[in-house]
Amino acid sequence: MTRRLLLSHLSLMLFVLLALEVPFGILYAHSELSRFSHAAQQGAMTLAEVCEDKMEHGLTADLPELARAYGQRTGSRVLVTGHAGTVLTDTAARPLVGRDLSAEPDISAALRDQPAVGTRSDPSTGGEVLFVTVPGGSNATVACVVRTVYALGALKAKVHATWLVLAAVGLGVLSAVSLIGFALARSITRPVQALERATAQLAEGRITDPPAADHGPPELRRLAASFTRTATRLQHLLQAQQAFASEASHQLKTPLTSLRLRLENFEPHLAPCAHDSLEEAVGELERLSRMVQGLLALARLENSAIRPEAVDLDAVVADRAAIWAAFADEQQVDIVVSGATAVRVWAVPGALEQIIDNLLSNALRVSPPGTAITLATATAPRAAGRIPLVAELHVIDQGPGMSEAERHRAFDRFWRAADADHDGTGLGLPMVRQLSRASGGEVTLETAPGGGLDAVVRLRHAESRPHQERPDTPADADSAGGPRRHTTNSSPVRCP
């Protein structure tokens, strides 16, 4: 941000300098050439009058000395012709005395009483020269023509020196502006960087370096103070929530366990006709216990901050499939593992195991006997708007499936389908989604090609950087660790 602010500041200043200095340099060069041309023209006209006077008095022999003196004084080459265009005197190293120059444009124009001023390239030196050709005559008859030629090397050197001075001044101004702009940019970006660090610390769970509220512009100072108050309040709320989750996990277990024991102790004293009601009450109590454990697990997931680690997806899939195989055999359901090998993904510790356990538990609840559940891994192609380098885990069952509306609501907490015929708590799929997001991925429910449901978990390949939007930790041991016949927190895929 500092670099961008400084570059924008310097770009604006450079534009201003160019807009001022370039026109000034061009105007200066033109004005110097115009002034030099005017002075040369005035001198040539004066010399032409003197030459005309000499010729009128028959002193033509004085013209060479007069031309030589003028040329030495002004640093120019002087050429004088008669009324017919014949050269009378020439101060050049190779004089053209006696040659007829009446055909040359400037001499021809001057013989018609029209002065000529311009620049041209000098073949002898290869440089540019200024020529001034004026007629000498006090009446309609032109007695002589005077041409003065000036080398423009000195004038160009002066103009170049001026350009160098302008460039040096511009660089000096840019240097000063750079220092001032850097100081101003740092005064703005330093508080912003402090806020960025504090925001990252807040995302990790605790602010150890709060932003200072006494540096930077007033607006950023107020923002830093407001952020610190908000972050402090938020930390207090999070600490209170974490304390509640920790205390509730211990305080609720004991009364629920005690209540279940009391209900079971009533069994010998109840009439046989009341045993069914007692079993239903114990079942509801078990469901309440699992729901409490699920809520506490989700609370710990949302309040923790463990970074993702590289995990061997295929190894975890094979391990969980082996653990669930015996439980699936009891329901006459096969577990089939297929797909890519040697796929490593980013996941928080223990999250991948819990995701597979919850999805397998859900799939087993809705899988009819004689069917199979497929655990397939694959590498998803890159797609616009999708996390790059994605590995996919598919948990496919052959159950009744879900409608589009049911798949849309399946990840809502406590939601269960209207035709649910099991004791799920409605927290399994929300926990899967939270674990997937904690690992930097996502989970979706799709219709399987042969009927049933395809739960797709997408996670980043370990070769890419881990996703750190929402780093979370896995739930406690009560919501993971393998199949349990009556104590799983997960909901079936059909009726979460």
C-alpha positions as CSV (number, residue, x, y, z in Angstrom):
1,M,0.0,0.0,0.0
2,T,2.9,2.4,0.8
3,R,4.4,1.7,-2.6
4,R,1.1,2.3,-4.4
5,L,0.5,5.6,-2.6
6,L,4.1,6.7,-3.3
7,L,3.8,5.8,-7.0
8,S,0.5,7.6,-7.4
9,H,2.0,10.7,-5.7
10,L,5.1,10.6,-7.8
11,S,3.1,10.0,-11.0
12,L,1.1,13.1,-10.3
13,M,4.1,15.2,-9.6
14,L,5.9,13.8,-12.7
15,F,3.0,14.8,-14.8
16,V,3.0,18.3,-13.3
17,L,6.7,18.7,-13.9
18,L,6.5,17.5,-17.5
19,A,3.5,19.8,-18.1
20,L,5.5,22.8,-16.8
21,E,9.1,22.1,-17.8
22,V,8.7,20.6,-21.3
23,P,6.7,23.6,-22.7
24,F,9.1,26.0,-20.9
25,G,12.1,24.3,-22.5
26,I,10.6,24.3,-26.0
27,L,9.6,28.0,-25.6
28,Y,13.1,28.8,-24.3
29,A,14.7,27.2,-27.3
30,H,12.4,29.0,-29.8
31,S,12.9,32.3,-28.0
32,E,16.7,32.0,-28.0
33,L,16.7,31.1,-31.7
34,S,14.3,34.0,-32.5
35,R,16.4,36.5,-30.5
36,F,19.6,35.3,-32.1
37,S,18.0,35.5,-35.6
38,H,16.7,39.0,-34.9
39,A,20.1,40.2,-33.7
40,A,21.8,38.7,-36.7
41,Q,19.4,40.3,-39.1
42,Q,19.8,43.7,-37.5
43,G,23.6,43.4,-37.8
44,A,23.4,42.2,-41.4
45,M,21.2,45.2,-42.3
46,T,23.7,47.6,-40.7
47,L,26.6,46.0,-42.5
48,A,24.6,46.1,-45.9
49,E,24.1,49.9,-45.4
50,V,27.8,50.4,-44.8
51,C,28.7,48.3,-47.9
52,E,26.3,50.2,-50.0
53,D,27.8,53.5,-48.8
54,K,31.3,52.3,-49.6
55,M,30.2,51.2,-53.1
56,E,28.5,54.5,-53.8
57,H,31.8,56.3,-53.0
58,G,33.9,54.0,-55.0
59,L,35.5,52.4,-52.1
60,T,34.8,48.8,-53.1
61,A,38.4,47.8,-52.1
62,D,37.4,48.4,-48.5
63,L,34.8,45.7,-48.5
64,P,37.1,42.7,-47.7
65,E,38.5,44.4,-44.6
66,L,35.1,45.5,-43.5
67,A,33.6,42.0,-43.9
68,R,36.6,40.4,-42.2
69,A,36.3,42.7,-39.2
70,Y,32.5,42.1,-38.9
71,G,33.0,38.4,-39.1
72,Q,35.6,38.3,-36.4
73,R,33.5,40.5,-34.2
74,T,30.3,38.4,-34.6
75,G,31.8,35.0,-35.3
76,S,30.1,34.7,-38.6
77,R,30.9,34.1,-42.2
78,V,30.3,37.3,-44.4
79,L,29.6,37.2,-48.1
80,V,29.0,40.4,-50.2
81,T,27.7,40.3,-53.8
82,G,27.2,43.1,-56.3
83,H,23.9,44.1,-57.9
84,A,24.2,41.2,-60.4
85,G,24.8,38.5,-57.8
86,T,28.6,38.2,-58.3
87,V,30.6,37.7,-55.2
88,L,32.7,40.7,-54.3
89,T,34.2,39.4,-51.0
90,D,33.8,36.2,-48.9
91,T,35.4,35.5,-45.4
92,A,35.1,31.7,-45.8
93,A,38.2,29.5,-45.8
94,R,37.5,28.8,-49.5
95,P,36.2,32.1,-50.8
96,L,33.7,32.3,-53.6
97,V,34.9,35.6,-55.0
98,G,33.9,36.1,-58.6
99,R,31.2,33.4,-58.6
100,D,27.7,34.3,-59.7
101,L,25.2,33.3,-56.9
102,S,22.2,35.0,-58.3
103,A,20.5,31.7,-58.8
104,E,20.6,30.8,-55.1
105,P,17.1,31.3,-53.5
106,D,18.2,33.7,-50.7
107,I,20.5,35.8,-53.0
108,S,17.8,35.9,-55.7
109,A,15.2,37.1,-53.1
110,A,17.6,39.8,-51.7
111,L,18.2,41.1,-55.3
112,R,14.5,41.6,-55.5
113,D,14.7,43.6,-52.2
114,Q,13.4,40.7,-50.1
115,P,15.5,39.7,-47.0
116,A,15.8,35.9,-46.3
117,V,16.4,34.3,-42.9
118,G,16.5,30.6,-42.2
119,T,18.5,27.6,-41.1
120,R,20.2,24.9,-43.1
121,S,22.8,22.2,-42.9
122,D,26.4,23.2,-43.7
123,P,28.1,20.6,-45.9
124,S,31.5,21.7,-44.8
125,T,31.0,21.2,-41.1
126,G,28.0,18.9,-41.1
127,G,26.3,21.1,-38.5
128,E,23.3,23.4,-38.7
129,V,23.8,27.1,-39.5
130,L,21.7,30.2,-39.5
131,F,21.9,32.4,-42.6
132,V,20.7,36.0,-42.9
133,T,20.6,37.5,-46.5
134,V,19.6,41.2,-46.8
135,P,19.7,43.7,-49.7
136,G,21.8,46.8,-49.6
137,G,20.2,49.8,-51.2
138,S,18.5,53.0,-50.3
139,N,16.2,53.1,-53.4
140,A,14.5,50.7,-55.7
141,T,18.0,49.6,-57.1
142,V,19.8,47.0,-55.0
143,A,23.4,47.9,-55.0
144,C,24.7,44.9,-53.1
145,V,23.6,41.8,-51.1
146,V,25.1,40.8,-47.7
147,R,24.8,37.2,-46.4
148,T,25.9,36.4,-42.9
149,V,26.1,32.7,-41.8
150,Y,26.3,31.7,-38.1
151,A,27.1,28.3,-36.7
152,L,24.3,27.2,-34.2
153,G,26.5,24.8,-32.2
154,A,27.0,27.3,-29.3
155,L,23.3,28.2,-29.3
156,K,22.3,24.5,-29.2
157,A,24.8,23.8,-26.4
158,K,23.2,26.6,-24.4
159,V,19.7,25.2,-25.0
160,H,21.0,21.7,-24.1
161,A,22.5,23.1,-20.9
162,T,19.1,24.6,-20.0
163,W,17.4,21.3,-20.6
164,L,19.9,19.6,-18.3
165,V,19.2,22.3,-15.6
166,L,15.5,21.7,-16.0
167,A,16.0,17.9,-15.7
168,A,18.2,18.4,-12.6
169,V,15.6,20.6,-11.0
170,G,12.9,18.1,-11.8
171,L,14.9,15.2,-10.3
172,G,15.5,17.3,-7.2
173,V,11.8,18.1,-6.9
174,L,10.9,14.4,-7.4
175,S,13.5,13.4,-4.8
176,A,12.1,15.9,-2.3
177,V,8.5,14.8,-3.1
178,S,9.6,11.2,-2.7
179,L,10.8,11.7,0.8
180,I,7.8,13.8,1.8
181,G,5.4,11.3,0.0
182,F,7.1,8.3,1.7
183,A,6.7,9.9,5.1
184,L,3.0,10.7,4.4
185,A,2.3,7.3,3.0
186,R,4.0,5.6,6.0
187,S,1.9,7.7,8.4
188,I,-1.2,6.3,6.7
189,T,-0.1,2.7,6.1
190,R,1.5,2.1,9.5
191,P,-1.8,2.3,11.4
192,V,-3.5,0.2,8.6
193,Q,-0.8,-2.5,8.9
194,A,-1.3,-2.4,12.7
195,L,-5.0,-3.0,12.1
196,E,-4.2,-5.8,9.7
197,R,-2.0,-7.5,12.3
198,A,-4.6,-7.1,15.0
199,T,-7.3,-8.5,12.7
200,A,-5.2,-11.5,12.0
201,Q,-4.5,-12.0,15.7
202,L,-8.3,-11.7,16.4
203,A,-8.9,-14.4,13.8
204,E,-6.5,-16.6,15.6
205,G,-8.5,-16.1,18.8
206,R,-6.6,-13.4,20.8
207,I,-5.1,-9.9,20.2
208,T,-1.6,-9.7,21.7
209,D,-0.6,-6.5,19.9
210,P,-3.6,-4.0,19.8
211,P,-3.3,-1.2,17.3
212,A,-2.2,2.2,18.7
213,A,-4.8,4.9,18.7
214,D,-2.3,7.8,18.8
215,H,-0.7,7.5,15.4
216,G,-1.8,8.4,11.9
217,P,-4.6,10.6,10.6
218,P,-7.5,11.3,12.9
219,E,-9.8,9.0,10.9
220,L,-7.5,6.0,11.4
221,R,-7.0,6.9,15.1
222,R,-10.7,6.7,15.6
223,L,-10.9,3.5,13.6
224,A,-8.2,1.9,15.7
225,A,-9.9,2.9,18.9
226,S,-13.2,1.6,17.7
227,F,-11.6,-1.6,16.5
228,T,-9.9,-2.2,19.9
229,R,-13.1,-1.7,21.8
230,T,-15.0,-4.0,19.5
231,A,-12.2,-6.7,19.6
232,T,-12.0,-6.5,23.4
233,R,-15.8,-6.9,23.6
234,L,-15.7,-9.8,21.1
235,Q,-12.9,-11.5,23.0
236,H,-14.9,-11.3,26.2
237,L,-17.9,-12.8,24.5
238,L,-15.9,-15.6,23.0
239,Q,-14.2,-16.4,26.3
240,A,-17.6,-16.5,28.0
241,Q,-18.9,-18.8,25.3
242,Q,-15.9,-21.0,25.5
243,A,-16.3,-21.1,29.3
244,F,-19.9,-22.0,28.9
245,A,-19.2,-24.8,26.5
246,S,-16.4,-26.2,28.8
247,E,-18.6,-26.1,31.9
248,A,-21.7,-27.3,30.2
249,S,-19.9,-30.4,28.8
250,H,-19.3,-31.5,32.4
251,Q,-22.4,-30.1,34.1
252,L,-24.9,-31.7,31.7
253,K,-23.4,-35.1,31.5
254,T,-23.9,-35.9,35.1
255,P,-27.7,-35.1,35.4
256,L,-28.5,-36.8,32.1
257,T,-26.6,-40.0,33.1
258,S,-28.2,-39.9,36.5
259,L,-31.7,-39.5,35.0
260,R,-31.1,-42.5,32.7
261,L,-30.0,-44.7,35.6
262,R,-33.1,-43.7,37.5
263,L,-35.3,-44.5,34.6
264,E,-33.7,-47.9,34.2
265,N,-34.0,-48.6,37.9
266,F,-37.8,-48.2,37.5
267,E,-38.0,-51.1,35.1
268,P,-38.4,-53.9,37.8
269,H,-41.2,-51.9,39.5
270,L,-43.2,-51.1,36.4
271,A,-46.0,-53.2,34.9
272,P,-45.1,-55.0,31.6
273,C,-47.4,-52.7,29.7
274,A,-45.3,-49.7,30.7
275,H,-42.0,-51.2,29.5
276,D,-42.4,-49.8,26.0
277,S,-43.0,-46.3,27.3
278,L,-39.9,-46.6,29.5
279,E,-37.8,-47.7,26.5
280,E,-39.1,-44.8,24.5
281,A,-38.2,-42.4,27.3
282,V,-34.7,-43.9,27.6
283,G,-34.3,-43.5,23.8
284,E,-35.4,-39.9,23.9
285,L,-33.0,-39.3,26.8
286,E,-30.1,-40.9,24.8
287,R,-31.1,-38.6,21.8
288,L,-31.0,-35.6,24.1
289,S,-27.6,-36.6,25.4
290,R,-26.3,-37.0,21.8
291,M,-27.8,-33.6,20.9
292,V,-26.1,-31.9,23.8
293,Q,-22.8,-33.5,22.9
294,G,-23.2,-32.4,19.3
295,L,-24.0,-28.8,20.3
296,L,-21.0,-28.7,22.6
297,A,-18.8,-30.1,19.8
298,L,-20.0,-27.5,17.3
299,A,-19.4,-24.8,19.9
300,R,-15.8,-25.9,20.4
301,L,-15.3,-26.1,16.6
302,E,-16.4,-22.5,16.2
303,N,-14.3,-21.2,19.0
304,S,-11.0,-23.0,18.4
305,A,-8.1,-22.1,16.1
306,I,-6.0,-25.1,14.9
307,R,-4.2,-24.8,11.6
308,P,-4.7,-27.3,8.8
309,E,-2.1,-30.0,8.3
310,A,-1.2,-32.3,5.4
311,V,-3.2,-35.5,5.6
312,D,-3.0,-38.7,3.4
313,L,-6.6,-38.8,2.2
314,D,-6.4,-42.4,0.8
315,A,-4.9,-43.7,4.1
316,V,-7.7,-42.1,6.2
317,V,-10.4,-43.4,3.8
318,A,-9.0,-47.0,3.9
319,D,-8.7,-46.8,7.7
320,R,-12.3,-45.6,8.3
321,A,-13.7,-48.1,5.7
322,A,-12.0,-50.9,7.6
323,I,-13.4,-49.8,10.9
324,W,-16.9,-49.4,9.6
325,A,-16.9,-52.7,7.6
326,A,-18.0,-54.8,10.5
327,F,-20.9,-52.5,11.4
328,A,-21.9,-52.4,7.7
329,D,-21.8,-56.2,7.5
330,E,-24.4,-56.4,10.2
331,Q,-26.8,-54.4,8.0
332,Q,-25.8,-56.4,4.9
333,V,-24.2,-53.4,3.3
334,D,-20.9,-53.4,1.5
335,I,-18.3,-50.5,1.7
336,V,-16.3,-50.1,-1.6
337,V,-13.2,-47.9,-1.8
338,S,-12.0,-46.6,-5.1
339,G,-10.3,-43.7,-6.8
340,A,-6.9,-42.0,-6.9
341,T,-4.0,-42.9,-4.8
342,A,-1.3,-40.9,-2.9
343,V,-3.5,-37.9,-2.5
344,R,-2.6,-35.5,0.3
345,V,-4.9,-32.7,1.4
346,W,-5.0,-30.0,4.0
347,A,-7.3,-30.7,7.0
348,V,-7.3,-29.8,10.7
349,P,-6.2,-32.7,12.8
350,G,-8.9,-35.4,13.2
351,A,-11.4,-33.5,11.0
352,L,-11.2,-35.9,8.0
353,E,-11.9,-38.9,10.2
354,Q,-14.9,-37.2,11.7
355,I,-16.2,-36.2,8.3
356,I,-16.0,-39.7,7.0
357,D,-17.6,-41.2,10.2
358,N,-20.5,-38.8,10.0
359,L,-21.1,-39.4,6.3
360,L,-20.8,-43.2,6.6
361,S,-23.2,-43.2,9.6
362,N,-25.7,-41.2,7.6
363,A,-25.3,-43.4,4.5
364,L,-25.7,-46.7,6.5
365,R,-28.9,-45.5,8.1
366,V,-30.6,-45.1,4.7
367,S,-28.9,-47.9,2.7
368,P,-31.2,-50.9,2.1
369,P,-29.7,-54.4,2.7
370,G,-27.8,-55.8,-0.3
371,T,-26.6,-52.4,-1.5
372,A,-23.2,-50.8,-1.3
373,I,-21.7,-47.5,-0.1
374,T,-18.8,-46.2,-2.3
375,L,-15.9,-44.1,-0.9
376,A,-14.2,-42.6,-4.0
377,T,-11.4,-40.1,-4.2
378,A,-10.7,-38.0,-7.2
379,T,-8.9,-34.8,-8.4
380,A,-11.3,-32.1,-9.5
381,P,-10.4,-30.0,-12.6
382,R,-9.8,-26.3,-12.2
383,A,-12.9,-24.3,-12.5
384,A,-13.7,-20.6,-12.4
385,G,-14.6,-19.5,-8.8
386,R,-13.5,-22.8,-7.4
387,I,-10.6,-23.5,-5.0
388,P,-7.6,-24.5,-7.2
389,L,-6.0,-27.9,-6.9
390,V,-9.0,-29.6,-5.3
391,A,-9.2,-33.2,-4.2
392,E,-12.7,-34.7,-3.9
393,L,-14.0,-37.3,-1.6
394,H,-17.4,-38.9,-2.6
395,V,-19.5,-40.9,-0.2
396,I,-22.2,-42.5,-2.4
397,D,-25.1,-44.5,-1.1
398,Q,-28.0,-46.3,-2.9
399,G,-30.7,-45.0,-0.6
400,P,-33.8,-43.1,-1.5
401,G,-31.9,-39.9,-2.0
402,M,-33.1,-36.3,-1.4
403,S,-35.0,-33.7,-3.3
404,E,-33.3,-30.4,-4.3
405,A,-35.1,-28.6,-1.5
406,E,-34.0,-31.2,1.1
407,R,-30.4,-31.0,-0.1
408,H,-30.5,-27.2,0.3
409,R,-31.7,-27.5,3.9
410,A,-29.7,-30.5,4.9
411,F,-26.9,-28.5,6.5
412,D,-29.3,-26.5,8.8
413,R,-29.0,-27.4,12.4
414,F,-31.7,-29.7,13.8
415,W,-33.4,-30.0,10.4
416,R,-34.9,-33.4,9.7
417,A,-37.0,-34.6,6.8
418,A,-40.7,-35.0,7.3
419,D,-40.4,-38.8,6.7
420,A,-37.5,-39.4,9.1
421,D,-37.7,-42.8,10.8
422,H,-34.5,-42.7,12.9
423,D,-33.2,-41.0,16.1
424,G,-30.8,-38.6,14.4
425,T,-30.1,-35.2,16.1
426,G,-29.8,-33.2,12.9
427,L,-26.3,-32.1,13.8
428,G,-24.2,-34.5,11.8
429,L,-24.2,-32.7,8.5
430,P,-23.7,-29.2,10.1
431,M,-20.7,-30.6,11.8
432,V,-19.4,-32.0,8.5
433,R,-19.8,-28.6,6.9
434,Q,-18.0,-26.9,9.8
435,L,-15.1,-29.4,9.7
436,S,-14.8,-29.0,5.9
437,R,-14.7,-25.2,6.2
438,A,-12.2,-25.4,9.0
439,S,-9.9,-27.3,6.7
440,G,-10.3,-24.8,3.9
441,G,-12.7,-26.8,1.8
442,E,-16.4,-27.3,1.2
443,V,-19.1,-30.1,1.2
444,T,-22.1,-30.4,-1.0
445,L,-24.9,-33.0,-1.5
446,E,-25.6,-34.2,-5.1
447,T,-27.7,-36.8,-6.7
448,A,-25.9,-40.0,-7.3
449,P,-25.9,-41.3,-11.0
450,G,-27.7,-44.6,-10.1
451,G,-30.0,-43.1,-7.5
452,G,-29.3,-42.3,-3.9
453,L,-27.1,-39.4,-2.7
454,D,-23.5,-38.4,-3.4
455,A,-21.9,-36.4,-0.5
456,V,-18.9,-34.6,-2.0
457,V,-16.2,-33.2,0.2
458,R,-13.7,-30.9,-1.6
459,L,-10.3,-30.2,0.1
460,R,-7.1,-28.4,-1.1
461,H,-4.2,-30.5,-2.3
462,A,-1.3,-30.4,0.1
463,E,0.9,-29.0,-2.7
464,S,-1.0,-25.8,-2.5
465,R,-1.1,-23.4,0.4
466,P,-3.6,-24.2,3.2
467,H,-6.8,-22.2,3.3
468,Q,-6.9,-20.0,6.4
469,E,-10.3,-18.3,6.2
470,R,-11.6,-20.1,9.2
471,P,-9.2,-22.4,10.9
472,D,-11.0,-24.6,13.4
473,T,-10.4,-27.7,15.5
474,P,-12.1,-31.1,15.4
475,A,-14.8,-31.9,17.8
476,D,-14.2,-34.0,21.0
477,A,-14.1,-37.7,21.1
478,D,-17.8,-38.0,21.7
479,S,-18.5,-37.0,18.1
480,A,-15.8,-39.0,16.3
481,G,-13.7,-42.1,16.5
482,G,-15.6,-44.7,14.6
483,P,-19.1,-46.3,14.5
484,R,-21.3,-46.5,17.6
485,R,-24.5,-48.3,17.3
486,H,-26.6,-46.0,19.5
487,T,-24.4,-43.0,20.4
488,T,-23.4,-41.4,17.1
489,N,-23.9,-37.6,16.8
490,S,-24.3,-37.8,13.1
491,S,-27.5,-37.6,11.2
492,P,-28.3,-39.8,8.2
493,V,-27.9,-38.3,4.8
494,R,-31.6,-38.8,4.1
495,C,-32.9,-37.1,7.3
496,P,-30.1,-35.0,8.9
